[in-house]
């Protein structure tokens, strides 16, 4: 057997490691989506400054995708513990309804103090909702999908009770800043989402918290035997998920200066789960990727922007998004890629190359 050159393995090593990186395929899919839009609209990626703010489709993708990024961040940590949080959409609606309800009845809705009180009220209630989910899962051992489904159904009704089944419209410049304002040329929602992402990444990756969450989700029995208290961690991740959803609800209601208890955050939990899965975090728990989740959320938002840009009928929007998500998941699957490569390797060779080694084929070429 002829020995292989020493440089071949070295050359293939970095490429193989890069191909196996969990962020590669989501990044390539996002890049392909942007290029696809560029083919239909040459100025799709153009960004311009107008009235002291950045405008353009990339800025819109980041601004409208910021709430989904936040919800998906909280969902990532929940899924890492082998859980699921279906109540984030209802939490989004409740947070927006509470904040707008307080502003609409306040004597000075445009004051900073009133806005801060409305935000604190929404975040405080979200903390209680997340605590209830966490106690149901960790204390009473209720299945996460059942525990959060209770709040998913009841919470939507609570949001409609708060708004009395109507759309609450508010006029408050400080509140408008949360989801529709700009700071340092960029949308404030994007800066807020980036700050929360950086804080989450720092806490989970620069301390033992991330490793503990992964150990609880990866092997609950082993983590219990080594003395890890899973109950406190479960409560923590559900509280964090609810807080992220509440901030997203403030962004959404602030952007439109109104609260809709029926439609606000509707099905955002499904988009968040898709973003987490597309980003490379397995639903079986264990290792998670915050960066992959952000890429997954941007892919989902870019899909929505692409649908509107291409003029796809609204009736087929969900089908279009589902089709692209399936393709992304297949491309990410190591089993699928291995089968495709195996079929290529087993493909019949031409008579000119039959019976020759790959090195001899390169020499002939």
ChimeraX attribute file (.defattr): number of C-alpha atoms within 10 A of each C-alpha:
attribute: neighborCount
match mode: 1-to-1
recipient: residues
	/A:1	3
	/A:2	4
	/A:3	5
	/A:4	9
	/A:5	8
	/A:6	8
	/A:7	9
	/A:8	9
	/A:9	11
	/A:10	10
	/A:11	10
	/A:12	11
	/A:13	12
	/A:14	11
	/A:15	11
	/A:16	11
	/A:17	9
	/A:18	13
	/A:19	13
	/A:20	13
	/A:21	12
	/A:22	18
	/A:23	20
	/A:24	15
	/A:25	23
	/A:26	26
	/A:27	17
	/A:28	13
	/A:29	21
	/A:30	19
	/A:31	12
	/A:32	12
	/A:33	17
	/A:34	18
	/A:35	15
	/A:36	14
	/A:37	20
	/A:38	14
	/A:39	11
	/A:40	11
	/A:41	12
	/A:42	11
	/A:43	12
	/A:44	17
	/A:45	15
	/A:46	12
	/A:47	13
	/A:48	11
	/A:49	10
	/A:50	9
	/A:51	7
	/A:52	12
	/A:53	14
	/A:54	17
	/A:55	17
	/A:56	14
	/A:57	17
	/A:58	16
	/A:59	18
	/A:60	17
	/A:61	20
	/A:62	22
	/A:63	23
	/A:64	23
	/A:65	23
	/A:66	28
	/A:67	30
	/A:68	30
	/A:69	33
	/A:70	28
	/A:71	32
	/A:72	31
	/A:73	30
	/A:74	26
	/A:75	29
	/A:76	32
	/A:77	33
	/A:78	28
	/A:79	27
	/A:80	27
	/A:81	27
	/A:82	21
	/A:83	23
	/A:84	24
	/A:85	29
	/A:86	25
	/A:87	28
	/A:88	37
	/A:89	29
	/A:90	32
	/A:91	34
	/A:92	35
	/A:93	33
	/A:94	34
	/A:95	35
	/A:96	34
	/A:97	31
	/A:98	25
	/A:99	28
	/A:100	33
	/A:101	20
	/A:102	20
	/A:103	25
	/A:104	17
	/A:105	10
	/A:106	14
	/A:107	10
	/A:108	13
	/A:109	21
	/A:110	17
	/A:111	15
	/A:112	14
	/A:113	12
	/A:114	20
	/A:115	23
	/A:116	14
	/A:117	14
	/A:118	25
	/A:119	23
	/A:120	15
	/A:121	16
	/A:122	26
	/A:123	24
	/A:124	14
	/A:125	18
	/A:126	26
	/A:127	20
	/A:128	14
	/A:129	22
	/A:130	27
	/A:131	20
	/A:132	18
	/A:133	28
	/A:134	26
	/A:135	19
	/A:136	19
	/A:137	22
	/A:138	17
	/A:139	14
	/A:140	10
	/A:141	12
	/A:142	15
	/A:143	14
	/A:144	21
	/A:145	14
	/A:146	16
	/A:147	22
	/A:148	27
	/A:149	18
	/A:150	13
	/A:151	23
	/A:152	19
	/A:153	14
	/A:154	13
	/A:155	23
	/A:156	23
	/A:157	19
	/A:158	19
	/A:159	25
	/A:160	20
	/A:161	14
	/A:162	19
	/A:163	22
	/A:164	14
	/A:165	13
	/A:166	13
	/A:167	17
	/A:168	20
	/A:169	17
	/A:170	23
	/A:171	15
	/A:172	20
	/A:173	17
	/A:174	17
	/A:175	29
	/A:176	23
	/A:177	17
	/A:178	23
	/A:179	27
	/A:180	20
	/A:181	18
	/A:182	18
	/A:183	13
	/A:184	10
	/A:185	14
	/A:186	17
	/A:187	24
	/A:188	20
	/A:189	29
	/A:190	24
	/A:191	17
	/A:192	18
	/A:193	24
	/A:194	16
	/A:195	12
	/A:196	16
	/A:197	19
	/A:198	12
	/A:199	12
	/A:200	18
	/A:201	17
	/A:202	12
	/A:203	13
	/A:204	16
	/A:205	13
	/A:206	11
	/A:207	11
	/A:208	10
	/A:209	13
	/A:210	20
	/A:211	16
	/A:212	19
	/A:213	28
	/A:214	21
	/A:215	22
	/A:216	24
	/A:217	26
	/A:218	18
	/A:219	14
	/A:220	18
	/A:221	12
	/A:222	12
	/A:223	18
	/A:224	13
	/A:225	9
	/A:226	8
	/A:227	8
	/A:228	17
	/A:229	13
	/A:230	19
	/A:231	15
	/A:232	13
	/A:233	20
	/A:234	27
	/A:235	22
	/A:236	17
	/A:237	26
	/A:238	30
	/A:239	23
	/A:240	23
	/A:241	28
	/A:242	31
	/A:243	28
	/A:244	29
	/A:245	36
	/A:246	31
	/A:247	26
	/A:248	31
	/A:249	34
	/A:250	33
	/A:251	29
	/A:252	29
	/A:253	29
	/A:254	28
	/A:255	19
	/A:256	14
	/A:257	21
	/A:258	23
	/A:259	31
	/A:260	25
	/A:261	30
	/A:262	19
	/A:263	14
	/A:264	24
	/A:265	26
	/A:266	16
	/A:267	14
	/A:268	21
	/A:269	24
	/A:270	15
	/A:271	19
	/A:272	29
	/A:273	25
	/A:274	20
	/A:275	31
	/A:276	33
	/A:277	25
	/A:278	29
	/A:279	31
	/A:280	26
	/A:281	23
	/A:282	17
	/A:283	19
	/A:284	13
	/A:285	24
	/A:286	23
	/A:287	20
	/A:288	27
	/A:289	21
	/A:290	24
	/A:291	17
	/A:292	24
	/A:293	30
	/A:294	25
	/A:295	25
	/A:296	32
	/A:297	30
	/A:298	24
	/A:299	29
	/A:300	26
	/A:301	24
	/A:302	23
	/A:303	24
	/A:304	18
	/A:305	18
	/A:306	20
	/A:307	19
	/A:308	13
	/A:309	14
	/A:310	11
	/A:311	10
	/A:312	12
	/A:313	10
	/A:314	11
	/A:315	8
	/A:316	11
	/A:317	17
	/A:318	12
	/A:319	11
	/A:320	16
	/A:321	17
	/A:322	15
	/A:323	11
	/A:324	16
	/A:325	21
	/A:326	12
	/A:327	12
	/A:328	21
	/A:329	18
	/A:330	14
	/A:331	15
	/A:332	24
	/A:333	13
	/A:334	12
	/A:335	11
	/A:336	13
	/A:337	13
	/A:338	11
	/A:339	11
	/A:340	12
	/A:341	12
	/A:342	11
	/A:343	11
	/A:344	10
	/A:345	10
	/A:346	9
	/A:347	9
	/A:348	10
	/A:349	11
	/A:350	8
	/A:351	8
	/A:352	9
	/A:353	13
	/A:354	10
	/A:355	11
	/A:356	11
	/A:357	9
	/A:358	10
	/A:359	10
	/A:360	11
	/A:361	13
	/A:362	8
	/A:363	7
	/A:364	9
	/A:365	6
